[in-house]
Amino acid sequence: MVHIGIYLMVSVTLCFAIYTNEQKNNQLKINVLVVLFGVFYGGFMEILQHYIFINRSGNWYDFFANAIGATIGVIIYPFVIKLLPLKR
């Protein structure tokens, strides 16, 4: 659950940083890139934990939780942005 929550927040934050009003036509492309970033970054961290860091271990379940969190973050981003009282 922690991995899902962390990567959910990472992808919502990335979407918030990337999206502008002019990019309505590229939503699918941006969503795919954000999810791919989350998957690759999460995989890279798990590889580092397995091979480099002491007292840490890489885990496939953590990797899948990272990917799920990144995907959920992209899916809920439109709802989150409607709740925030910001002008964009």
Gaussian input, Z-matrix of N, CA and C with variables (Angstrom, degrees):
# hf/3-21g

backbone

0 1
 N
 C     1     B1
 C     2     B2     1     A1
 N     3     B3     2     A2     1     D1
 C     4     B4     3     A3     2     D2
 C     5     B5     4     A4     3     D3
 N     6     B6     5     A5     4     D4
 C     7     B7     6     A6     5     D5
 C     8     B8     7     A7     6     D6
 N     9     B9     8     A8     7     D7
 C    10    B10     9     A9     8     D8
 C    11    B11    10    A10     9     D9
 N    12    B12    11    A11    10    D10
 C    13    B13    12    A12    11    D11
 C    14    B14    13    A13    12    D12
 N    15    B15    14    A14    13    D13
 C    16    B16    15    A15    14    D14
 C    17    B17    16    A16    15    D15
 N    18    B18    17    A17    16    D16
 C    19    B19    18    A18    17    D17
 C    20    B20    19    A19    18    D18
 N    21    B21    20    A20    19    D19
 C    22    B22    21    A21    20    D20
 C    23    B23    22    A22    21    D21
 N    24    B24    23    A23    22    D22
 C    25    B25    24    A24    23    D23
 C    26    B26    25    A25    24    D24
 N    27    B27    26    A26    25    D25
 C    28    B28    27    A27    26    D26
 C    29    B29    28    A28    27    D27
 N    30    B30    29    A29    28    D28
 C    31    B31    30    A30    29    D29
 C    32    B32    31    A31    30    D30
 N    33    B33    32    A32    31    D31
 C    34    B34    33    A33    32    D32
 C    35    B35    34    A34    33    D33
 N    36    B36    35    A35    34    D34
 C    37    B37    36    A36    35    D35
 C    38    B38    37    A37    36    D36
 N    39    B39    38    A38    37    D37
 C    40    B40    39    A39    38    D38
 C    41    B41    40    A40    39    D39
 N    42    B42    41    A41    40    D40
 C    43    B43    42    A42    41    D41
 C    44    B44    43    A43    42    D42
 N    45    B45    44    A44    43    D43
 C    46    B46    45    A45    44    D44
 C    47    B47    46    A46    45    D45
 N    48    B48    47    A47    46    D46
 C    49    B49    48    A48    47    D47
 C    50    B50    49    A49    48    D48
 N    51    B51    50    A50    49    D49
 C    52    B52    51    A51    50    D50
 C    53    B53    52    A52    51    D51
 N    54    B54    53    A53    52    D52
 C    55    B55    54    A54    53    D53
 C    56    B56    55    A55    54    D54
 N    57    B57    56    A56    55    D55
 C    58    B58    57    A57    56    D56
 C    59    B59    58    A58    57    D57
 N    60    B60    59    A59    58    D58
 C    61    B61    60    A60    59    D59
 C    62    B62    61    A61    60    D60
 N    63    B63    62    A62    61    D61
 C    64    B64    63    A63    62    D62
 C    65    B65    64    A64    63    D63
 N    66    B66    65    A65    64    D64
 C    67    B67    66    A66    65    D65
 C    68    B68    67    A67    66    D66
 N    69    B69    68    A68    67    D67
 C    70    B70    69    A69    68    D68
 C    71    B71    70    A70    69    D69
 N    72    B72    71    A71    70    D70
 C    73    B73    72    A72    71    D71
 C    74    B74    73    A73    72    D72
 N    75    B75    74    A74    73    D73
 C    76    B76    75    A75    74    D74
 C    77    B77    76    A76    75    D75
 N    78    B78    77    A77    76    D76
 C    79    B79    78    A78    77    D77
 C    80    B80    79    A79    78    D78
 N    81    B81    80    A80    79    D79
 C    82    B82    81    A81    80    D80
 C    83    B83    82    A82    81    D81
 N    84    B84    83    A83    82    D82
 C    85    B85    84    A84    83    D83
 C    86    B86    85    A85    84    D84
 N    87    B87    86    A86    85    D85
 C    88    B88    87    A87    86    D86
 C    89    B89    88    A88    87    D87
 N    90    B90    89    A89    88    D88
 C    91    B91    90    A90    89    D89
 C    92    B92    91    A91    90    D90
 N    93    B93    92    A92    91    D91
 C    94    B94    93    A93    92    D92
 C    95    B95    94    A94    93    D93
 N    96    B96    95    A95    94    D94
 C    97    B97    96    A96    95    D95
 C    98    B98    97    A97    96    D96
 N    99    B99    98    A98    97    D97
 C   100   B100    99    A99    98    D98
 C   101   B101   100   A100    99    D99
 N   102   B102   101   A101   100   D100
 C   103   B103   102   A102   101   D101
 C   104   B104   103   A103   102   D102
 N   105   B105   104   A104   103   D103
 C   106   B106   105   A105   104   D104
 C   107   B107   106   A106   105   D105
 N   108   B108   107   A107   106   D106
 C   109   B109   108   A108   107   D107
 C   110   B110   109   A109   108   D108
 N   111   B111   110   A110   109   D109
 C   112   B112   111   A111   110   D110
 C   113   B113   112   A112   111   D111
 N   114   B114   113   A113   112   D112
 C   115   B115   114   A114   113   D113
 C   116   B116   115   A115   114   D114
 N   117   B117   116   A116   115   D115
 C   118   B118   117   A117   116   D116
 C   119   B119   118   A118   117   D117
 N   120   B120   119   A119   118   D118
 C   121   B121   120   A120   119   D119
 C   122   B122   121   A121   120   D120
 N   123   B123   122   A122   121   D121
 C   124   B124   123   A123   122   D122
 C   125   B125   124   A124   123   D123
 N   126   B126   125   A125   124   D124
 C   127   B127   126   A126   125   D125
 C   128   B128   127   A127   126   D126
 N   129   B129   128   A128   127   D127
 C   130   B130   129   A129   128   D128
 C   131   B131   130   A130   129   D129
 N   132   B132   131   A131   130   D130
 C   133   B133   132   A132   131   D131
 C   134   B134   133   A133   132   D132
 N   135   B135   134   A134   133   D133
 C   136   B136   135   A135   134   D134
 C   137   B137   136   A136   135   D135
 N   138   B138   137   A137   136   D136
 C   139   B139   138   A138   137   D137
 C   140   B140   139   A139   138   D138
 N   141   B141   140   A140   139   D139
 C   142   B142   141   A141   140   D140
 C   143   B143   142   A142   141   D141
 N   144   B144   143   A143   142   D142
 C   145   B145   144   A144   143   D143
 C   146   B146   145   A145   144   D144
 N   147   B147   146   A146   145   D145
 C   148   B148   147   A147   146   D146
 C   149   B149   148   A148   147   D147
 N   150   B150   149   A149   148   D148
 C   151   B151   150   A150   149   D149
 C   152   B152   151   A151   150   D150
 N   153   B153   152   A152   151   D151
 C   154   B154   153   A153   152   D152
 C   155   B155   154   A154   153   D153
 N   156   B156   155   A155   154   D154
 C   157   B157   156   A156   155   D155
 C   158   B158   157   A157   156   D156
 N   159   B159   158   A158   157   D157
 C   160   B160   159   A159   158   D158
 C   161   B161   160   A160   159   D159
 N   162   B162   161   A161   160   D160
 C   163   B163   162   A162   161   D161
 C   164   B164   163   A163   162   D162
 N   165   B165   164   A164   163   D163
 C   166   B166   165   A165   164   D164
 C   167   B167   166   A166   165   D165
 N   168   B168   167   A167   166   D166
 C   169   B169   168   A168   167   D167
 C   170   B170   169   A169   168   D168
 N   171   B171   170   A170   169   D169
 C   172   B172   171   A171   170   D170
 C   173   B173   172   A172   171   D171
 N   174   B174   173   A173   172   D172
 C   175   B175   174   A174   173   D173
 C   176   B176   175   A175   174   D174
 N   177   B177   176   A176   175   D175
 C   178   B178   177   A177   176   D176
 C   179   B179   178   A178   177   D177
 N   180   B180   179   A179   178   D178
 C   181   B181   180   A180   179   D179
 C   182   B182   181   A181   180   D180
 N   183   B183   182   A182   181   D181
 C   184   B184   183   A183   182   D182
 C   185   B185   184   A184   183   D183
 N   186   B186   185   A185   184   D184
 C   187   B187   186   A186   185   D185
 C   188   B188   187   A187   186   D186
 N   189   B189   188   A188   187   D187
 C   190   B190   189   A189   188   D188
 C   191   B191   190   A190   189   D189
 N   192   B192   191   A191   190   D190
 C   193   B193   192   A192   191   D191
 C   194   B194   193   A193   192   D192
 N   195   B195   194   A194   193   D193
 C   196   B196   195   A195   194   D194
 C   197   B197   196   A196   195   D195
 N   198   B198   197   A197   196   D196
 C   199   B199   198   A198   197   D197
 C   200   B200   199   A199   198   D198
 N   201   B201   200   A200   199   D199
 C   202   B202   201   A201   200   D200
 C   203   B203   202   A202   201   D201
 N   204   B204   203   A203   202   D202
 C   205   B205   204   A204   203   D203
 C   206   B206   205   A205   204   D204
 N   207   B207   206   A206   205   D205
 C   208   B208   207   A207   206   D206
 C   209   B209   208   A208   207   D207
 N   210   B210   209   A209   208   D208
 C   211   B211   210   A210   209   D209
 C   212   B212   211   A211   210   D210
 N   213   B213   212   A212   211   D211
 C   214   B214   213   A213   212   D212
 C   215   B215   214   A214   213   D213
 N   216   B216   215   A215   214   D214
 C   217   B217   216   A216   215   D215
 C   218   B218   217   A217   216   D216
 N   219   B219   218   A218   217   D217
 C   220   B220   219   A219   218   D218
 C   221   B221   220   A220   219   D219
 N   222   B222   221   A221   220   D220
 C   223   B223   222   A222   221   D221
 C   224   B224   223   A223   222   D222
 N   225   B225   224   A224   223   D223
 C   226   B226   225   A225   224   D224
 C   227   B227   226   A226   225   D225
 N   228   B228   227   A227   226   D226
 C   229   B229   228   A228   227   D227
 C   230   B230   229   A229   228   D228
 N   231   B231   230   A230   229   D229
 C   232   B232   231   A231   230   D230
 C   233   B233   232   A232   231   D231
 N   234   B234   233   A233   232   D232
 C   235   B235   234   A234   233   D233
 C   236   B236   235   A235   234   D234
 N   237   B237   236   A236   235   D235
 C   238   B238   237   A237   236   D236
 C   239   B239   238   A238   237   D237
 N   240   B240   239   A239   238   D238
 C   241   B241   240   A240   239   D239
 C   242   B242   241   A241   240   D240
 N   243   B243   242   A242   241   D241
 C   244   B244   243   A243   242   D242
 C   245   B245   244   A244   243   D243
 N   246   B246   245   A245   244   D244
 C   247   B247   246   A246   245   D245
 C   248   B248   247   A247   246   D246
 N   249   B249   248   A248   247   D247
 C   250   B250   249   A249   248   D248
 C   251   B251   250   A250   249   D249
 N   252   B252   251   A251   250   D250
 C   253   B253   252   A252   251   D251
 C   254   B254   253   A253   252   D252
 N   255   B255   254   A254   253   D253
 C   256   B256   255   A255   254   D254
 C   257   B257   256   A256   255   D255
 N   258   B258   257   A257   256   D256
 C   259   B259   258   A258   257   D257
 C   260   B260   259   A259   258   D258
 N   261   B261   260   A260   259   D259
 C   262   B262   261   A261   260   D260
 C   263   B263   262   A262   261   D261

   B1=1.4554
   B2=1.5287
   B3=1.3255
   B4=1.4627
   B5=1.5256
   B6=1.3287
   B7=1.4660
   B8=1.5252
   B9=1.3136
   B10=1.4621
   B11=1.5234
   B12=1.3223
   B13=1.4597
   B14=1.5173
   B15=1.3227
   B16=1.4672
   B17=1.5233
   B18=1.3205
   B19=1.4579
   B20=1.5186
   B21=1.3150
   B22=1.4543
   B23=1.5294
   B24=1.3278
   B25=1.4671
   B26=1.5295
   B27=1.3176
   B28=1.4684
   B29=1.5234
   B30=1.3252
   B31=1.4609
   B32=1.5242
   B33=1.3279
   B34=1.4682
   B35=1.5281
   B36=1.3167
   B37=1.4648
   B38=1.5202
   B39=1.3266
   B40=1.4625
   B41=1.5228
   B42=1.3167
   B43=1.4646
   B44=1.5218
   B45=1.3089
   B46=1.4582
   B47=1.5249
   B48=1.3288
   B49=1.4625
   B50=1.5251
   B51=1.3200
   B52=1.4617
   B53=1.5201
   B54=1.3223
   B55=1.4566
   B56=1.5184
   B57=1.3150
   B58=1.4660
   B59=1.5266
   B60=1.2837
   B61=1.4650
   B62=1.5225
   B63=1.3213
   B64=1.4543
   B65=1.5226
   B66=1.3116
   B67=1.4584
   B68=1.5227
   B69=1.2954
   B70=1.4659
   B71=1.5296
   B72=1.3314
   B73=1.4625
   B74=1.5280
   B75=1.3210
   B76=1.4576
   B77=1.5247
   B78=1.3173
   B79=1.4641
   B80=1.5186
   B81=1.2995
   B82=1.4608
   B83=1.5217
   B84=1.3112
   B85=1.4619
   B86=1.5280
   B87=1.3173
   B88=1.4640
   B89=1.5239
   B90=1.3340
   B91=1.4645
   B92=1.5171
   B93=1.3255
   B94=1.4638
   B95=1.5243
   B96=1.3257
   B97=1.4626
   B98=1.5275
   B99=1.3162
   B100=1.4606
   B101=1.5273
   B102=1.3257
   B103=1.4641
   B104=1.5231
   B105=1.3318
   B106=1.4687
   B107=1.5260
   B108=1.3364
   B109=1.4593
   B110=1.5203
   B111=1.3243
   B112=1.4641
   B113=1.5125
   B114=1.3327
   B115=1.4657
   B116=1.5271
   B117=1.3307
   B118=1.4640
   B119=1.5285
   B120=1.3195
   B121=1.4695
   B122=1.5269
   B123=1.3255
   B124=1.4627
   B125=1.5146
   B126=1.3362
   B127=1.4599
   B128=1.5119
   B129=1.3218
   B130=1.4662
   B131=1.5226
   B132=1.3208
   B133=1.4632
   B134=1.5315
   B135=1.3234
   B136=1.4712
   B137=1.5273
   B138=1.3195
   B139=1.4689
   B140=1.5169
   B141=1.3331
   B142=1.4714
   B143=1.5163
   B144=1.3107
   B145=1.4630
   B146=1.5170
   B147=1.3070
   B148=1.4678
   B149=1.5287
   B150=1.3323
   B151=1.4618
   B152=1.5266
   B153=1.3093
   B154=1.4666
   B155=1.5255
   B156=1.3270
   B157=1.4574
   B158=1.5278
   B159=1.3104
   B160=1.4601
   B161=1.5265
   B162=1.3122
   B163=1.4684
   B164=1.5203
   B165=1.3158
   B166=1.4620
   B167=1.5181
   B168=1.3121
   B169=1.4582
   B170=1.5230
   B171=1.3164
   B172=1.4487
   B173=1.5186
   B174=1.3114
   B175=1.4492
   B176=1.5271
   B177=1.3394
   B178=1.4601
   B179=1.5204
   B180=1.3129
   B181=1.4637
   B182=1.5309
   B183=1.3242
   B184=1.4661
   B185=1.5236
   B186=1.3233
   B187=1.4576
   B188=1.5327
   B189=1.3349
   B190=1.4600
   B191=1.5287
   B192=1.3255
   B193=1.4645
   B194=1.5265
   B195=1.3303
   B196=1.4639
   B197=1.5266
   B198=1.3208
   B199=1.4608
   B200=1.5298
   B201=1.3124
   B202=1.4671
   B203=1.5203
   B204=1.3216
   B205=1.4628
   B206=1.5168
   B207=1.3348
   B208=1.4669
   B209=1.5236
   B210=1.3101
   B211=1.4618
   B212=1.5238
   B213=1.3158
   B214=1.4659
   B215=1.5265
   B216=1.3225
   B217=1.4585
   B218=1.5165
   B219=1.3284
   B220=1.4678
   B221=1.5226
   B222=1.3203
   B223=1.4630
   B224=1.5289
   B225=1.3243
   B226=1.4668
   B227=1.5241
   B228=1.3283
   B229=1.4689
   B230=1.5321
   B231=1.3306
   B232=1.4744
   B233=1.5284
   B234=1.3191
   B235=1.4628
   B236=1.5279
   B237=1.3184
   B238=1.4680
   B239=1.5190
   B240=1.3144
   B241=1.4642
   B242=1.5299
   B243=1.3349
   B244=1.4627
   B245=1.5284
   B246=1.3312
   B247=1.4646
   B248=1.5235
   B249=1.3271
   B250=1.4630
   B251=1.5272
   B252=1.3101
   B253=1.4698
   B254=1.5309
   B255=1.3297
   B256=1.4573
   B257=1.5019
   B258=1.3230
   B259=1.4574
   B260=1.5238
   B261=1.3189
   B262=1.4665
   B263=1.4909
   A1=111.00
   A2=115.88
   A3=119.39
   A4=110.20
   A5=116.32
   A6=119.87
   A7=110.85
   A8=117.16
   A9=120.27
   A10=109.81
   A11=117.48
   A12=120.97
   A13=113.30
   A14=116.79
   A15=120.09
   A16=110.66
   A17=117.58
   A18=119.83
   A19=112.23
   A20=118.30
   A21=121.39
   A22=109.26
   A23=115.97
   A24=119.79
   A25=111.58
   A26=117.09
   A27=120.17
   A28=110.13
   A29=117.89
   A30=118.75
   A31=112.13
   A32=118.72
   A33=119.63
   A34=109.46
   A35=116.70
   A36=120.76
   A37=111.54
   A38=117.16
   A39=120.09
   A40=111.29
   A41=117.63
   A42=120.37
   A43=110.61
   A44=116.45
   A45=120.78
   A46=111.02
   A47=116.82
   A48=120.91
   A49=112.34
   A50=118.31
   A51=121.60
   A52=112.71
   A53=116.86
   A54=119.90
   A55=112.38
   A56=115.00
   A57=122.31
   A58=106.26
   A59=116.91
   A60=119.62
   A61=112.62
   A62=117.47
   A63=121.10
   A64=112.53
   A65=118.57
   A66=121.19
   A67=112.94
   A68=117.88
   A69=120.81
   A70=111.35
   A71=117.68
   A72=120.95
   A73=112.01
   A74=118.18
   A75=122.19
   A76=112.88
   A77=118.55
   A78=120.65
   A79=112.62
   A80=117.74
   A81=120.67
   A82=110.83
   A83=116.47
   A84=121.12
   A85=111.06
   A86=116.70
   A87=120.89
   A88=110.32
   A89=117.46
   A90=120.96
   A91=111.21
   A92=116.77
   A93=120.78
   A94=110.25
   A95=117.25
   A96=120.30
   A97=112.12
   A98=117.48
   A99=120.90
   A100=110.47
   A101=117.67
   A102=120.38
   A103=110.39
   A104=117.35
   A105=120.24
   A106=111.37
   A107=116.68
   A108=119.42
   A109=110.67
   A110=116.76
   A111=120.26
   A112=112.38
   A113=116.94
   A114=120.81
   A115=110.25
   A116=116.69
   A117=119.37
   A118=112.02
   A119=116.54
   A120=119.54
   A121=110.43
   A122=116.65
   A123=120.44
   A124=111.79
   A125=116.79
   A126=120.61
   A127=112.28
   A128=116.15
   A129=120.78
   A130=110.83
   A131=117.37
   A132=120.55
   A133=111.31
   A134=116.57
   A135=119.35
   A136=111.35
   A137=117.75
   A138=121.02
   A139=110.10
   A140=116.83
   A141=119.83
   A142=111.24
   A143=117.53
   A144=120.26
   A145=111.39
   A146=116.66
   A147=120.32
   A148=112.12
   A149=116.81
   A150=119.83
   A151=115.21
   A152=119.03
   A153=120.94
   A154=113.29
   A155=117.06
   A156=120.86
   A157=111.72
   A158=114.73
   A159=121.12
   A160=108.29
   A161=116.64
   A162=123.49
   A163=113.19
   A164=117.34
   A165=122.34
   A166=107.36
   A167=116.70
   A168=119.10
   A169=109.05
   A170=115.41
   A171=120.52
   A172=109.69
   A173=116.32
   A174=120.14
   A175=108.99
   A176=117.00
   A177=120.84
   A178=111.57
   A179=117.25
   A180=119.92
   A181=110.95
   A182=115.93
   A183=119.46
   A184=110.75
   A185=116.43
   A186=120.80
   A187=110.96
   A188=116.39
   A189=119.94
   A190=111.28
   A191=117.25
   A192=120.29
   A193=110.46
   A194=117.86
   A195=121.40
   A196=110.54
   A197=116.60
   A198=121.24
   A199=111.04
   A200=117.19
   A201=121.20
   A202=110.24
   A203=117.14
   A204=120.55
   A205=112.51
   A206=117.01
   A207=120.30
   A208=110.77
   A209=116.84
   A210=120.81
   A211=111.54
   A212=117.30
   A213=120.72
   A214=110.52
   A215=117.33
   A216=120.89
   A217=112.78
   A218=116.59
   A219=120.80
   A220=110.78
   A221=115.85
   A222=119.63
   A223=111.35
   A224=117.64
   A225=119.26
   A226=113.48
   A227=118.00
   A228=120.21
   A229=112.93
   A230=120.41
   A231=118.60
   A232=113.64
   A233=117.20
   A234=120.57
   A235=111.31
   A236=115.93
   A237=120.72
   A238=110.25
   A239=117.39
   A240=120.61
   A241=110.87
   A242=117.65
   A243=120.01
   A244=111.92
   A245=116.57
   A246=120.05
   A247=113.31
   A248=116.82
   A249=120.51
   A250=110.23
   A251=117.03
   A252=119.88
   A253=111.85
   A254=116.47
   A255=121.03
   A256=110.32
   A257=116.27
   A258=121.08
   A259=107.28
   A260=115.93
   A261=120.48
   A262=108.94
   D1=-35.09
   D2=-179.87
   D3=-65.31
   D4=-44.38
   D5=179.71
   D6=-63.11
   D7=-41.58
   D8=178.22
   D9=-61.27
   D10=-46.14
   D11=-179.59
   D12=-63.27
   D13=-41.61
   D14=-179.21
   D15=-65.58
   D16=-47.95
   D17=-177.62
   D18=-74.22
   D19=-24.84
   D20=171.02
   D21=-61.97
   D22=-47.22
   D23=179.91
   D24=-66.41
   D25=-36.76
   D26=177.98
   D27=-61.98
   D28=-46.15
   D29=-177.22
   D30=-72.49
   D31=-34.83
   D32=175.41
   D33=-63.94
   D34=-42.29
   D35=178.92
   D36=-64.28
   D37=-42.77
   D38=177.10
   D39=-62.84
   D40=-43.68
   D41=177.40
   D42=-60.75
   D43=-43.28
   D44=179.29
   D45=-61.23
   D46=-38.57
   D47=-179.35
   D48=-73.91
   D49=-30.93
   D50=-173.26
   D51=-90.15
   D52=-41.37
   D53=-173.78
   D54=-67.60
   D55=139.23
   D56=167.06
   D57=-134.01
   D58=171.93
   D59=-179.18
   D60=-64.32
   D61=-28.74
   D62=-178.09
   D63=-76.43
   D64=-12.77
   D65=-174.53
   D66=-96.99
   D67=25.71
   D68=179.28
   D69=-62.91
   D70=-30.85
   D71=-178.27
   D72=-74.29
   D73=-22.01
   D74=-175.02
   D75=-104.46
   D76=21.31
   D77=-175.71
   D78=-59.48
   D79=-44.89
   D80=-178.75
   D81=-63.38
   D82=-43.39
   D83=179.61
   D84=-62.46
   D85=-44.27
   D86=179.56
   D87=-65.76
   D88=-43.03
   D89=179.07
   D90=-60.05
   D91=-44.25
   D92=179.59
   D93=-63.64
   D94=-43.38
   D95=179.65
   D96=-63.86
   D97=-39.93
   D98=179.33
   D99=-66.08
   D100=-43.27
   D101=178.16
   D102=-64.83
   D103=-43.27
   D104=178.65
   D105=-62.41
   D106=-39.17
   D107=176.15
   D108=-60.44
   D109=-45.89
   D110=179.27
   D111=-62.08
   D112=-41.04
   D113=-179.47
   D114=-66.87
   D115=-48.09
   D116=-178.03
   D117=-67.87
   D118=-40.80
   D119=179.07
   D120=-65.40
   D121=-43.59
   D122=178.01
   D123=-62.95
   D124=-41.30
   D125=176.89
   D126=-64.44
   D127=-41.24
   D128=178.42
   D129=-62.73
   D130=-42.19
   D131=178.78
   D132=-64.28
   D133=-39.40
   D134=178.43
   D135=-67.08
   D136=-37.66
   D137=176.11
   D138=-64.47
   D139=-44.43
   D140=177.84
   D141=-61.14
   D142=-41.67
   D143=179.54
   D144=-64.08
   D145=-35.50
   D146=-177.98
   D147=-74.34
   D148=-41.41
   D149=-171.39
   D150=-104.40
   D151=-25.31
   D152=-171.64
   D153=-108.25
   D154=-54.04
   D155=-170.96
   D156=-75.33
   D157=141.16
   D158=177.10
   D159=-84.87
   D160=143.81
   D161=-179.77
   D162=63.64
   D163=24.54
   D164=175.12
   D165=-131.31
   D166=153.30
   D167=177.98
   D168=-138.42
   D169=138.81
   D170=175.42
   D171=-76.18
   D172=148.93
   D173=-173.67
   D174=-144.28
   D175=131.90
   D176=178.14
   D177=-64.41
   D178=-35.71
   D179=179.56
   D180=-64.10
   D181=-38.48
   D182=176.20
   D183=-64.57
   D184=-41.08
   D185=178.34
   D186=-59.76
   D187=-46.72
   D188=179.54
   D189=-66.57
   D190=-35.73
   D191=176.76
   D192=-65.80
   D193=-37.85
   D194=176.18
   D195=-61.15
   D196=-45.73
   D197=-179.19
   D198=-65.30
   D199=-40.74
   D200=178.65
   D201=-64.84
   D202=-43.04
   D203=178.70
   D204=-62.74
   D205=-41.63
   D206=178.22
   D207=-63.97
   D208=-40.25
   D209=179.68
   D210=-67.53
   D211=-44.86
   D212=178.80
   D213=-62.97
   D214=-38.30
   D215=178.58
   D216=-59.91
   D217=-42.01
   D218=177.77
   D219=-67.73
   D220=-36.71
   D221=-179.00
   D222=-68.76
   D223=-40.54
   D224=-176.48
   D225=-88.99
   D226=-5.07
   D227=-179.30
   D228=-53.47
   D229=-46.72
   D230=179.67
   D231=-58.64
   D232=-33.32
   D233=178.76
   D234=-74.23
   D235=-37.82
   D236=179.59
   D237=-65.98
   D238=-43.29
   D239=-177.12
   D240=-66.39
   D241=-29.74
   D242=176.90
   D243=-71.75
   D244=-27.38
   D245=179.81
   D246=-80.03
   D247=-24.67
   D248=-178.01
   D249=-80.60
   D250=133.43
   D251=-178.90
   D252=-84.29
   D253=60.69
   D254=-178.95
   D255=-117.24
   D256=147.14
   D257=173.61
   D258=-96.28
   D259=124.99
   D260=-179.94
   D261=-123.00

